[in-house]
Amino acid sequence: MAVWSSFSLLLILPVVLGSSDPASAAVNDYDVLQYINPLIGSANGGNVFAGATIPYGIAKAVADTDSENNQGGFAFDGSRITGFSSLHDSGTGGQPSLGNFPLFPYTTCQNDDVNGCVYPKKERKTAYDPSSVKSSPGYFGLTMSSGIQVDMTTTHHVSLFRFRFPANVSSSPLILLDLSDLSDTRQDNGTISVDATTGRMTGHARFLPSFGSGSYVPYFCADYQSAADIRDTGIFVDARASSDVKNLTISRSINGYPLPGGAFVRFEAASEITVQARVGLSFISSEQACQNAETELPDFDFDKTRAAAVNKWTEKMAPIRVSRTGVNTSTLTNFYSGIYRTMVNPQDYTGENPLWESEEPYFDSFYCLWDSFRSQLPFLTIFDPASLTRMVRSLIDTQRHLGWLPDCRMSLCKGYTQGGSNADVVLADAYVKNISNGIDWEAGYAAVQKDAEEEPFDWSNEGRGGLQSWKALNYIPVEDFDYIGFGTLTRSISRTLEYAYNDFTIAQMARGMGKTSDAEKYERTAKYWQNLFRADQTSFLNGTDTGFKGFFQPKYLNGTWGYQDPLTCSNIDTSGRSCSLQNNAAETFESSIWEYQFFVPHDMSTLITLLGGPDAFTRRLDYLHDRGITYIGNEPAFLTVFQYHYAGRPGKSTARAHTYIPAFFNPTPTGLPGNDDSGAMGSFVAMTMMGLFPNPGQNVYLITAPFFESVNITSPLTGKTARVRTVGFDPSYQAVYIQSATLDGQPYTKSYVGHDFFTDGRELILWLGRNESSWGQGVGDLPPSLGTEGDATLNFRYE
């Protein structure tokens, strides 16, 4: 179990673990759950969900706090508890998500009167003991300042809370359920009913999503179990309660803020009382919420439920084991906790989708694909291909019923598009890696091709905008004239770059499906990114020329150039501009031209040529990192760590990886540099530390020195174990440069491998040293690129 004694705890002692495993042997199996700490990133803007859940589960139980960083419910920063709720997302930015129907316990009400308890959320919030906070896979617990110990665990649709009231204190405990959410977005009428005999509460309400359009209606069914008898039940409205009324329908108040309201159950007085609250969840009906609760958790057995959750996490974590030789607990915790967070979101809503009937799986909380296509979902193609397959089927089925692939989706609602149509990359990544079980790839191809060819009316929610200009001018203009659809008419540079990459990934699918003319077309449009490259553009930093020439710039409809300072929206931009969707007047999204100049993942050889060749490209990439222009807490920075490979300098990629980990990623509550974005940060850590980082949408994993003496990855598809082994592993991480390598016993100089490395159970041995070598630097050793002579991308799919 991962236990934190204080929210101010900043370091884990580096206890070195020994292992008798020889480097040439398989890594011994061991319990990895001991190295998982769900509290990593629970403070300082990591926004993780730190509570109890199972892999991809709907039920996510945790304490909600009043922190400015409570997007995942609980923030370990000394903020106060407002309740304990069961629906959450993880790692999101923006306003808090979900947190519906919180419970809140009291040991007793003042003067033994139900109106002696405080009901409104903003008034009832209370402190907790930081040293009592405990979190581990499938469990979360703490002690409130009132002395109430609260533990929780979950099944897929059900949360089980255990409230242990202080001993030797005569109390008549009251537990309320509030028809609210974290962001106070309740709409229309919320309803709740409480049974006078059993205390069962059922109801629903309508809420708004945190980063999208529309609304959603969750349902609940709460039951209570205790040795103490139920004393009374009732409802509350605002600050007043009544045991005479058992049903409530409550609307928003006149000024738009949801009026507090809900129900309560109170127990007979005793000196020692434990109350368990079982909360069933559904997006179909309260009846289905009750059925979920009774089916999945019939006996209120907390220990059995927690053990079942632990077993699910143990099974999911089975494919990967790393050597513990010479590494400390913080390194192992960093690695395995990152893997853990890749399976918190998205959430498997199969059977809980009220929008359409289908036999296909339905996943929600893709939050957002702009973030997760880069490493999270590619990681799952290795680690959990069965679940990734279901996610891809869900995306295709969503397009089948709603008309478009989502770029972001949460709470049964359409999220906002941040750049391109990045479900295209997700589908292509799965396709080129032979993820196929039950996937209708013809339907998948039709879906991605529709993104490229048809503009939706509301492209702020789905698809792409400006397609008339894209097809006529071959770029997205600044101040575009778009009368076909509507969306935020900014981000012309980042959208041009992303549309070009999206088209390349569609071409990958077309090649594999024998659609040659389509492949040639989209390979051609994948080069449109060049139309916004201005060869004579310079960049200044603090009034001094950076010495680099050639940057992307916005271009108008008439073909004339606009201008955006290449450093605008960078990590060192002092103007305060965020370049977000909510406050974005820039032509790049959440990043600068300086960073976006490297976002040509499919055509790196052409980009390197435009930027002056490998040496000039390397100096420019160094400048990006060394001057702090990039921000590793945002996903566009991920691939820039490894793009030295394309200039023939894979050793510098390894060096950069060790610059960022553990300096910016460490196993503490403040240990993430930015919000986790549904496990995007976790997968970046995991794949960086295992030494194989994906270029998504392509059958390419870039090789760097792993953070462990050896890494074993057993493919859940084939049962074969792939191994990365090192010779000369240095626990001080000074010898991190690959000197030579063998693949399956044969000399290997390429700086990348394909997905067959994992499915065929191949073995990569890396000899390490303290100085950069010539390994991986030959022209034939570079990763494939669209502009490479002979087009190495054509041999894109492993068989």
C-alpha positions in Angstrom: 0.0 0.0 0.0 1.1 3.5 -0.7 0.7 5.6 2.5 1.4 9.3 2.9 1.9 10.7 6.4 1.4 14.3 5.4 0.4 16.4 2.4 3.6 18.3 2.9 5.8 15.2 2.5 8.0 15.8 -0.5 10.5 13.0 -0.7 10.6 9.2 -0.6 13.8 7.9 1.0 15.9 6.2 -1.7 16.0 2.7 -0.2 18.1 0.6 -2.6 16.6 -2.8 -3.2 18.9 -5.8 -4.1 18.1 -8.6 -6.4 20.0 -11.8 -7.2 18.6 -11.9 -10.7 21.4 -12.1 -13.2 20.8 -9.6 -16.0 20.6 -12.4 -18.5 17.7 -14.1 -16.7 14.0 -13.3 -16.6 13.1 -10.7 -14.0 11.6 -12.4 -10.9 7.9 -11.8 -10.3 6.9 -9.8 -7.3 3.9 -7.8 -6.1 4.0 -4.5 -7.9 1.0 -3.0 -6.1 3.3 -2.1 -3.2 4.9 0.4 -5.6 1.7 2.1 -6.7 0.8 5.4 -5.0 -2.5 6.9 -6.3 -1.6 10.1 -4.4 1.1 11.1 -6.9 -0.2 14.3 -8.6 -2.9 14.9 -6.1 -1.5 18.4 -5.3 0.0 21.3 -7.3 -2.2 20.9 -10.4 -1.7 17.2 -11.1 -5.5 16.8 -10.7 -5.4 13.0 -10.5 -8.1 10.9 -9.1 -6.6 9.7 -5.9 -9.3 7.4 -4.6 -10.7 3.9 -4.9 -11.5 2.4 -8.3 -11.0 -0.7 -10.5 -9.5 -0.6 -14.0 -11.7 1.6 -16.2 -14.4 1.5 -13.5 -17.3 3.9 -13.4 -17.4 4.0 -9.6 -14.6 6.2 -8.3 -14.9 6.9 -4.6 -12.9 9.6 -2.9 -13.2 12.5 -0.5 -14.0 15.8 -2.4 -12.2 18.9 -1.2 -12.7 22.7 -1.8 -9.3 23.1 -3.4 -8.7 25.1 -6.6 -7.2 21.8 -7.8 -10.0 19.5 -7.0 -10.7 18.4 -10.6 -10.3 14.8 -9.6 -12.2 15.3 -6.3 -9.4 15.1 -3.7 -6.5 17.5 -3.5 -3.9 16.6 -1.0 -3.0 20.3 -0.2 -4.7 21.0 3.2 -8.0 21.9 1.7 -11.3 20.9 3.4 -13.6 18.0 2.8 -17.0 18.9 1.3 -18.3 15.3 0.9 -17.5 11.8 -0.4 -18.7 11.0 -3.9 -18.6 8.2 -6.4 -18.2 9.7 -9.9 -14.9 11.3 -11.0 -12.5 11.7 -13.9 -8.8 11.9 -13.5 -6.1 14.4 -14.4 -8.4 16.8 -16.3 -7.7 20.5 -16.6 -10.4 23.2 -16.6 -13.2 23.1 -14.1 -13.8 20.1 -11.9 -15.6 17.1 -13.4 -18.4 15.0 -11.9 -18.3 14.6 -8.1 -22.0 13.9 -8.1 -24.2 13.0 -5.1 -21.7 13.4 -2.2 -22.3 11.8 1.2 -21.4 13.7 4.3 -21.5 12.2 7.9 -22.1 13.8 11.3 -21.5 12.1 14.7 -24.6 13.9 15.9 -26.6 17.0 15.3 -26.6 19.9 17.7 -29.3 19.7 20.4 -30.2 16.3 19.0 -32.2 18.1 16.3 -31.9 17.3 12.6 -31.8 21.1 12.1 -28.7 21.2 14.3 -26.6 19.7 11.4 -25.2 21.9 8.7 -26.4 21.0 5.2 -25.1 23.4 2.5 -21.8 22.3 1.0 -20.0 25.6 1.4 -20.9 25.7 5.1 -20.4 22.1 6.1 -16.8 21.6 4.8 -14.4 20.4 7.4 -10.7 19.5 7.9 -9.1 16.1 8.0 -6.0 14.6 9.6 -3.3 14.6 6.8 -1.4 11.8 8.5 -4.4 9.5 8.2 -4.7 9.7 4.4 -4.1 6.3 2.8 -4.5 5.3 -0.8 -3.7 2.2 -2.7 -5.3 0.4 -5.7 -8.9 -0.2 -4.8 -8.9 1.7 -1.5 -8.9 5.2 -0.1 -9.3 6.3 3.6 -8.8 9.1 6.0 -10.0 10.5 9.4 -12.1 13.6 9.5 -11.5 16.3 12.2 -14.7 15.1 13.8 -13.0 11.8 14.5 -15.0 9.8 11.9 -12.8 7.3 10.1 -13.9 6.9 6.4 -12.8 4.0 4.2 -14.0 3.3 0.7 -13.6 0.7 -2.0 -15.5 -0.1 -5.2 -16.8 -2.5 -7.8 -17.4 -1.4 -11.4 -20.7 0.4 -10.8 -20.8 0.6 -7.0 -19.0 2.4 -4.2 -18.9 1.1 -0.6 -18.1 3.7 2.1 -17.4 2.7 5.7 -18.0 5.4 8.3 -16.6 4.4 11.7 -17.8 6.9 14.3 -15.7 7.7 17.4 -15.9 5.1 20.2 -16.9 6.0 23.7 -18.8 9.0 22.4 -22.6 8.8 22.6 -23.8 9.8 19.1 -26.7 9.6 16.9 -25.0 9.7 13.5 -26.5 11.4 10.5 -25.5 10.8 6.9 -26.7 13.1 4.2 -26.7 12.8 0.4 -26.5 16.0 -1.5 -27.9 16.5 -5.1 -24.8 18.4 -6.1 -21.6 18.0 -8.1 -18.1 19.4 -7.8 -18.8 22.4 -10.0 -22.3 23.1 -8.8 -23.8 22.7 -12.3 -27.1 21.0 -11.5 -29.8 21.9 -14.0 -33.6 21.5 -14.2 -35.1 19.4 -11.4 -33.1 17.0 -9.2 -35.1 14.4 -7.4 -34.5 12.2 -4.3 -36.7 9.8 -2.3 -35.8 8.1 1.0 -37.5 5.1 2.4 -38.6 5.6 5.9 -37.9 2.0 7.0 -34.8 1.0 5.1 -33.2 4.4 4.5 -32.7 3.6 0.8 -32.2 6.7 -1.2 -32.8 6.9 -5.0 -32.8 9.8 -7.4 -31.1 11.6 -10.2 -30.3 15.1 -11.5 -29.1 16.8 -14.6 -25.6 18.3 -14.8 -23.2 20.0 -17.2 -20.0 18.4 -18.5 -16.7 20.2 -17.6 -15.3 20.6 -21.1 -18.0 20.0 -23.6 -21.6 20.8 -24.7 -24.9 19.3 -23.6 -25.8 17.7 -20.3 -26.0 14.4 -18.6 -28.2 12.6 -16.1 -26.7 10.2 -13.5 -28.8 8.1 -11.2 -28.0 6.7 -7.8 -29.2 4.1 -5.3 -27.8 4.4 -1.8 -28.3 1.8 0.9 -27.1 1.8 4.5 -26.1 -1.0 6.8 -25.4 -0.7 10.5 -25.8 -2.6 13.8 -27.6 0.5 15.0 -31.2 0.9 14.0 -32.4 3.7 11.8 -33.9 6.5 13.9 -35.4 8.6 11.2 -35.1 9.8 7.6 -36.0 12.8 5.7 -35.0 15.5 3.2 -33.3 18.9 3.5 -33.6 22.1 1.4 -30.9 24.7 1.8 -30.2 24.8 5.5 -33.4 23.3 6.8 -34.3 19.6 7.2 -37.5 17.6 8.0 -38.1 14.0 9.0 -41.7 14.4 7.9 -41.0 14.7 4.2 -39.5 11.8 2.3 -39.5 13.0 -1.3 -37.9 16.1 -2.9 -37.8 17.7 -6.3 -35.5 20.7 -6.3 -34.6 23.1 -9.1 -31.9 25.7 -9.5 -32.3 28.9 -7.5 -33.3 32.1 -9.1 -29.8 33.4 -9.5 -28.6 30.3 -11.2 -26.7 28.7 -8.3 -28.2 25.2 -7.5 -30.1 25.4 -4.2 -28.7 22.8 -1.7 -31.0 19.9 -1.3 -31.0 16.1 -0.6 -31.9 13.5 1.9 -30.6 12.2 5.2 -30.7 9.0 7.3 -30.1 9.2 11.1 -29.3 6.3 13.4 -30.1 5.5 17.0 -27.6 6.6 19.6 -24.8 4.3 20.6 -21.2 4.5 22.0 -19.6 2.8 19.0 -21.2 2.8 15.6 -20.1 1.8 12.1 -22.3 2.6 9.1 -21.7 1.3 5.6 -23.1 3.2 2.7 -23.5 1.3 -0.6 -24.0 3.6 -3.6 -25.0 2.0 -6.9 -24.6 4.1 -10.0 -26.2 4.2 -13.4 -26.8 6.4 -16.4 -30.0 4.6 -17.3 -32.2 4.7 -14.2 -32.4 4.5 -10.4 -33.7 1.0 -10.8 -30.6 -0.1 -12.7 -28.5 1.6 -10.1 -30.1 -0.5 -7.5 -29.7 -3.6 -9.6 -26.0 -2.9 -10.1 -25.6 -2.5 -6.3 -27.4 -5.6 -5.4 -25.7 -7.7 -8.1 -22.1 -6.5 -7.6 -22.1 -5.9 -3.9 -24.9 -7.9 -2.3 -23.4 -8.4 1.2 -21.7 -5.1 2.2 -18.5 -7.1 2.8 -15.9 -4.4 2.7 -12.8 -6.6 3.0 -14.0 -9.0 0.3 -14.8 -6.1 -2.1 -11.5 -4.5 -1.5 -9.7 -7.8 -2.1 -11.6 -8.3 -5.4 -10.5 -4.8 -6.5 -6.9 -5.6 -5.5 -7.1 -8.8 -7.6 -8.3 -6.9 -10.6 -5.3 -4.5 -10.4 -2.9 -7.3 -9.8 -4.2 -9.0 -12.9 -3.9 -5.8 -15.0 -0.4 -5.1 -13.8 0.8 -8.6 -14.7 2.4 -8.0 -18.1 5.3 -5.8 -17.1 8.1 -6.5 -14.6 11.3 -4.6 -14.2 14.5 -5.6 -12.4 14.9 -4.1 -9.0 18.7 -4.4 -9.0 20.3 -1.2 -7.9 17.1 0.9 -8.1 15.3 2.6 -5.2 11.7 2.5 -4.2 11.0 5.9 -5.5 12.0 4.8 -9.0 9.8 1.8 -8.9 6.9 3.8 -7.5 7.3 6.4 -10.2 7.2 3.7 -12.9 4.4 1.4 -11.7 2.2 4.3 -10.5 2.5 5.8 -14.0 1.2 2.5 -15.5 -1.6 2.4 -12.9 -2.9 5.8 -14.0 -3.2 4.8 -17.6 -6.1 2.5 -16.6 -8.1 4.9 -14.4 -9.6 6.7 -17.5 -11.3 6.1 -19.9 -14.2 4.5 -18.2 -16.1 1.5 -19.4 -19.8 2.6 -19.6 -20.9 -0.5 -21.6 -24.5 -1.2 -20.6 -24.9 2.4 -19.3 -25.3 4.3 -22.5 -28.8 5.9 -22.8 -28.0 7.6 -26.1 -28.3 4.6 -28.4 -28.7 0.8 -28.4 -25.8 -1.3 -29.5 -24.1 -4.6 -28.9 -20.7 -2.8 -29.1 -18.7 -1.6 -26.1 -19.1 2.0 -25.0 -16.3 3.9 -23.3 -16.5 7.4 -21.9 -14.1 9.9 -20.4 -11.8 10.2 -23.4 -10.4 13.3 -21.9 -9.1 14.2 -24.4 -7.7 12.3 -27.4 -5.5 15.3 -28.2 -3.7 14.3 -25.0 -4.0 10.6 -24.9 -3.1 9.7 -28.5 0.5 10.5 -27.9 1.4 7.8 -25.4 -1.5 6.6 -23.2 -3.5 4.7 -25.8 -0.3 3.5 -27.6 0.9 2.1 -24.3 -2.3 0.2 -23.9 -1.8 -1.5 -27.3 1.2 -3.1 -25.6 0.0 -3.5 -22.1 -3.8 -4.1 -22.4 -4.7 -4.7 -26.0 -8.0 -6.3 -25.1 -9.3 -3.1 -23.4 -7.7 -0.9 -26.2 -9.6 -3.0 -28.7 -12.9 -2.3 -26.9 -12.1 1.4 -26.8 -11.5 1.5 -30.6 -14.7 -0.4 -31.2 -16.5 2.2 -29.0 -15.0 5.1 -30.9 -16.2 3.6 -34.2 -19.6 2.8 -32.8 -19.9 6.4 -31.5 -19.3 7.6 -35.1 -21.8 5.1 -36.4 -24.5 6.6 -34.2 -23.6 10.2 -33.8 -22.0 10.8 -37.2 -18.5 11.7 -36.2 -15.5 10.3 -34.3 -15.1 12.2 -31.0 -11.9 14.1 -30.3 -13.0 14.5 -26.7 -15.8 12.9 -24.8 -17.0 13.0 -21.2 -20.2 12.3 -19.2 -22.0 11.1 -22.3 -21.4 14.5 -23.9 -19.3 15.8 -26.8 -16.1 17.5 -25.7 -14.4 20.3 -27.5 -11.9 19.7 -30.3 -8.5 21.1 -29.4 -6.7 20.7 -32.7 -7.1 18.0 -35.3 -9.4 15.0 -35.5 -7.1 12.9 -33.3 -9.3 9.8 -33.2 -7.8 9.3 -36.6 -4.4 8.8 -35.0 -5.8 6.4 -32.4 -7.5 4.2 -34.9 -4.4 4.2 -37.2 -2.1 3.4 -34.3 -4.2 0.3 -33.4 -4.5 -0.7 -37.1 -0.8 -0.6 -37.9 -0.2 -2.7 -34.8 -2.7 -5.4 -35.8 -5.2 -4.7 -33.0 -8.1 -6.4 -34.7 -10.3 -8.6 -32.5 -13.9 -7.6 -33.4 -13.0 -4.3 -35.0 -14.8 -3.4 -38.2 -11.9 -1.8 -39.9 -13.9 -0.9 -43.0 -16.2 1.1 -40.8 -13.2 2.6 -39.0 -11.6 3.7 -42.3 -14.9 5.3 -43.4 -15.0 7.2 -40.1 -11.5 8.6 -40.4 -12.0 9.4 -44.1 -15.1 11.3 -43.2 -13.0 13.5 -40.9 -10.8 14.3 -43.8 -13.4 15.0 -46.4 -16.6 16.4 -44.7 -16.9 19.4 -42.4 -19.5 19.1 -39.6 -21.7 22.0 -38.8 -20.3 22.2 -35.3 -16.6 21.5 -35.7 -15.9 22.9 -32.2 -17.2 19.5 -31.0 -16.1 17.0 -33.7 -14.3 16.7 -37.0 -12.4 19.4 -38.7 -13.2 23.0 -39.7 -12.0 25.0 -42.7 -12.0 22.1 -45.1 -12.8 24.3 -48.1 -9.7 26.3 -47.4 -7.7 23.2 -46.7 -8.6 21.7 -50.1 -8.3 24.9 -52.1 -5.3 26.6 -50.4 -3.7 23.6 -48.8 -3.5 25.2 -45.4 -5.8 26.6 -42.7 -5.8 30.4 -43.0 -5.7 32.9 -40.2 -9.1 34.6 -40.1 -10.5 31.9 -42.3 -13.9 32.5 -44.1 -15.8 29.4 -43.2 -19.6 29.4 -43.8 -20.1 25.7 -43.8 -19.5 25.1 -40.1 -18.5 26.9 -37.0 -15.9 26.7 -34.3 -13.1 28.8 -32.7 -11.5 30.5 -35.7 -8.0 30.4 -34.2 -5.2 27.9 -34.1 -4.6 28.1 -37.8 -1.0 26.9 -37.5 -1.6 24.0 -35.0 -4.7 22.9 -36.9 -2.7 22.8 -40.2 0.0 20.8 -38.6 -2.4 18.4 -36.9 -4.6 18.0 -40.0 -1.5 17.1 -42.0 -0.5 14.4 -39.5 -4.1 13.1 -39.2 -4.1 12.7 -43.0 -0.8 10.8 -42.8 -2.2 8.3 -40.3 -5.3 7.8 -42.6 -2.8 7.1 -45.4 -1.2 4.4 -43.2 -4.6 2.7 -42.9 -5.3 3.1 -46.6 -2.0 1.4 -47.5 -2.7 -1.6 -45.4 -6.3 -1.9 -46.7 -5.2 -1.8 -50.3 -6.7 1.6 -51.0 -3.7 2.8 -53.0 -5.2 5.9 -54.6 -6.4 7.0 -51.1 -3.0 6.4 -49.6 -1.3 8.5 -52.3 -3.8 11.3 -51.8 -3.4 11.5 -48.1 0.3 11.1 -48.3 0.2 14.2 -50.5 -2.1 16.2 -48.2 0.1 15.1 -45.3 2.8 17.4 -46.7 0.6 20.5 -46.5 2.3 21.5 -43.3 5.1 22.9 -45.4 2.8 25.7 -46.7 3.0 27.6 -43.4 6.8 27.3 -43.2 8.4 30.7 -43.6 12.1 30.2 -44.4 13.1 33.8 -43.6 11.3 34.1 -40.3 13.5 34.8 -37.3 12.9 34.7 -33.5 14.1 37.0 -30.7 14.5 36.2 -27.0 14.6 39.2 -24.7 15.4 41.4 -27.7 18.3 39.2 -28.9 18.1 37.2 -32.1 18.2 33.5 -31.2 20.2 32.8 -34.3 17.7 30.5 -35.8 15.9 31.2 -39.1 12.8 29.5 -40.5 9.6 29.1 -38.4 5.9 28.4 -39.1 3.8 31.5 -39.5 0.1 32.2 -40.1 -1.0 32.9 -43.6 -4.1 34.8 -44.8 -6.7 33.7 -47.4 -5.0 35.7 -50.0 -1.7 34.0 -49.4 0.1 36.8 -47.6 1.9 36.2 -44.3 0.6 37.2 -40.9 2.8 37.2 -37.9 2.9 35.5 -34.5 6.0 35.8 -32.2 7.4 32.3 -32.2 7.7 32.5 -28.4 4.0 33.5 -27.8 2.3 31.0 -25.5 5.7 29.3 -24.7 6.7 28.4 -21.2 8.8 31.6 -21.0 6.2 33.9 -22.6 5.8 36.8 -20.1 2.6 38.1 -21.6 0.4 35.7 -19.6 -1.4 34.3 -22.6 -2.6 30.8 -22.1 -3.6 29.9 -25.7 -6.4 27.8 -24.4 -9.8 27.3 -26.0 -11.4 29.6 -23.5 -8.9 32.4 -23.9 -7.2 31.9 -27.2 -6.4 34.6 -29.7 -3.3 32.8 -31.0 -2.7 30.6 -34.0 -1.2 27.7 -31.9 -3.0 25.7 -29.2 -1.6 25.4 -25.7 1.9 25.9 -27.0 4.2 28.1 -29.1 5.4 28.1 -32.6 8.8 27.3 -31.2 7.4 24.0 -29.9 5.0 23.4 -32.8 7.9 23.7 -35.3 8.8 20.1 -34.2 5.3 18.7 -34.6 5.7 16.9 -37.9 5.9 13.4 -36.5 5.5 11.7 -39.8 7.8 13.8 -42.0 10.8 14.5 -39.8 13.4 14.1 -42.6 11.8 16.9 -44.6 11.5 19.1 -41.5 15.2 18.5 -40.6 16.2 19.6 -44.1 14.1 22.7 -43.9 15.7 23.6 -40.5 19.2 23.3 -41.9 20.1 19.7 -41.5 20.8 17.3 -38.6 23.3 19.5 -36.7 21.2 22.7 -37.0 18.1 20.7 -36.0 19.9 19.3 -33.0 21.0 22.8 -31.9 17.5 24.1 -32.3 16.0 21.2 -30.3 18.6 21.8 -27.6 17.6 25.5 -27.5 14.0 24.5 -27.0 14.8 22.4 -24.0 17.7 24.3 -22.5 16.0 27.7 -22.5 12.9 26.3 -21.0 10.7 27.2 -24.0 9.0 23.8 -23.8 6.9 22.7 -20.9 7.1 19.0 -20.1 3.8 19.3 -18.2 1.9 19.6 -21.5 1.6 16.8 -24.0 3.1 18.6 -27.1 6.5 18.4 -25.3 6.5 14.6 -25.1 7.8 13.7 -28.5 10.4 16.6 -28.5 12.3 14.6 -25.9 13.0 11.8 -28.4 13.1 13.6 -31.8 16.9 13.7 -31.6 16.6 10.1 -33.0 15.6 11.6 -36.4 18.8 13.7 -36.5 20.9 10.6 -35.7 21.5 11.4 -32.1 19.5 8.9 -30.0 21.9 9.3 -27.1 20.7 12.9 -26.7 17.1 11.6 -26.4 18.2 9.4 -23.5 20.0 12.3 -21.9 16.9 14.5 -22.2 14.7 11.7 -20.7 17.0 11.7 -17.6 16.7 15.5 -17.4 13.0 15.3 -17.0 12.7 12.2 -14.9 12.8 12.4 -11.9 13.3 16.1 -11.8 9.8 16.9 -13.0 8.1 13.5 -12.4 8.6 12.1 -8.9 6.5 9.9 -6.6 5.1 12.7 -4.4 1.7 14.5 -4.2 3.3 17.4 -6.0 5.2 15.1 -8.4 3.6 15.9 -11.7 4.6 19.0 -13.7 1.0 19.4 -15.1 -2.4 17.8 -15.0 -2.2 14.1 -15.7 -4.8 14.2 -18.5 -6.4 10.8 -17.9 -3.0 9.1 -17.6 -1.1 10.9 -20.4 1.6 11.9 -17.9 1.6 8.4 -16.4 2.2 6.8 -19.8 4.9 9.3 -20.6 6.7 8.2 -17.5 6.1 4.5 -18.0 7.3 4.4 -21.7 10.2 6.7 -21.1 11.4 4.6 -18.2 11.1 1.3 -20.1 13.2 2.8 -22.9 10.7 2.4 -25.8 8.7 5.5 -26.7 6.1 5.5 -29.4 5.7 7.8 -32.4 1.9 7.4 -32.4 0.0 6.3 -35.5 3.2 4.6 -36.8 4.8 1.2 -36.2 7.7 2.8 -34.4 9.1 2.7 -30.9 12.2 4.9 -30.4 14.9 3.1 -28.3 16.5 4.8 -25.4 18.3 3.3 -22.4 15.8 2.1 -19.8 15.8 3.2 -16.2 16.2 -0.5 -15.1 18.7 -3.2 -15.6 16.1 -5.2 -17.5 12.4 -4.9 -18.5 10.1 -7.8 -19.3 6.9 -7.3 -21.2 4.6 -10.3 -21.7 2.1 -9.7 -24.5 -1.4 -10.5 -23.4 -2.2 -11.3 -27.0 0.5 -13.9 -27.7 1.8 -14.8 -24.2 5.3 -14.2 -25.4 7.7 -12.1 -23.3 9.8 -9.4 -24.9 12.9 -8.4 -23.0 15.0 -5.3 -22.9 18.3 -6.0 -21.1 21.2 -3.8 -20.4 24.9 -4.6 -20.0 26.7 -2.1 -17.8 23.6 -0.8 -16.1 24.5 2.2 -13.9 22.2 2.9 -11.0 23.6 6.5 -10.8 22.5 7.0 -14.4 25.8 8.3 -15.6 26.2 5.5 -18.1 23.1 6.0 -20.1 24.5 6.0 -23.7 23.9 3.0 -25.9 27.3 1.8 -27.3 25.9 -1.2 -29.2 22.9 -3.5 -29.3 21.7 -6.9 -30.4 18.2 -7.9 -31.4 17.6 -11.7 -30.9 21.3 -12.2 -30.7 22.2 -10.3 -33.9 23.9 -6.9 -34.1 21.3 -4.2 -34.3 22.0 -0.5 -35.1 18.6 0.9 -35.9 17.4 3.3 -33.2 13.8 1.9 -33.2 11.8 -1.3 -33.2 8.3 -2.2 -34.4 5.4 -3.6 -32.5 6.4 -7.1 -33.4 9.1 -6.7 -30.7 6.3 -7.1 -28.1 4.0 -9.6 -29.8 6.9 -11.9 -31.0 8.7 -11.8 -27.6 12.0 -10.5 -29.0 15.0 -9.7 -26.9 16.9 -6.4 -27.2 20.3 -6.2 -25.4 21.8 -2.8 -24.9 25.5 -2.2 -24.0 25.7 1.1 -22.1 28.5 3.6 -21.4 29.2 7.1 -20.2 29.8 8.7 -23.5 27.6 9.1 -26.6 28.6 6.6 -29.3 27.9 6.2 -33.0 25.2 3.7 -32.4 22.0 4.6 -34.2 23.6 7.4 -36.1 23.8 5.9 -39.6 21.4 7.0 -42.3 20.0 3.5 -42.5 19.5 3.5 -38.7 17.1 6.5 -38.6 13.4 5.9 -37.9 11.2 6.0 -41.0 9.8 9.2 -42.3 7.5 10.2 -45.1 10.2 12.2 -46.8 12.8 9.4 -46.6 14.0 8.2 -50.0 12.2 5.0 -50.9 9.5 5.9 -48.3 10.2 3.6 -45.4 6.7 4.1 -44.1 5.3 1.8 -46.8 6.5 -1.2 -44.9 4.4 0.0 -42.0 2.5 -2.9 -40.7 4.0 -6.0 -39.0 2.7 -9.4 -40.0 
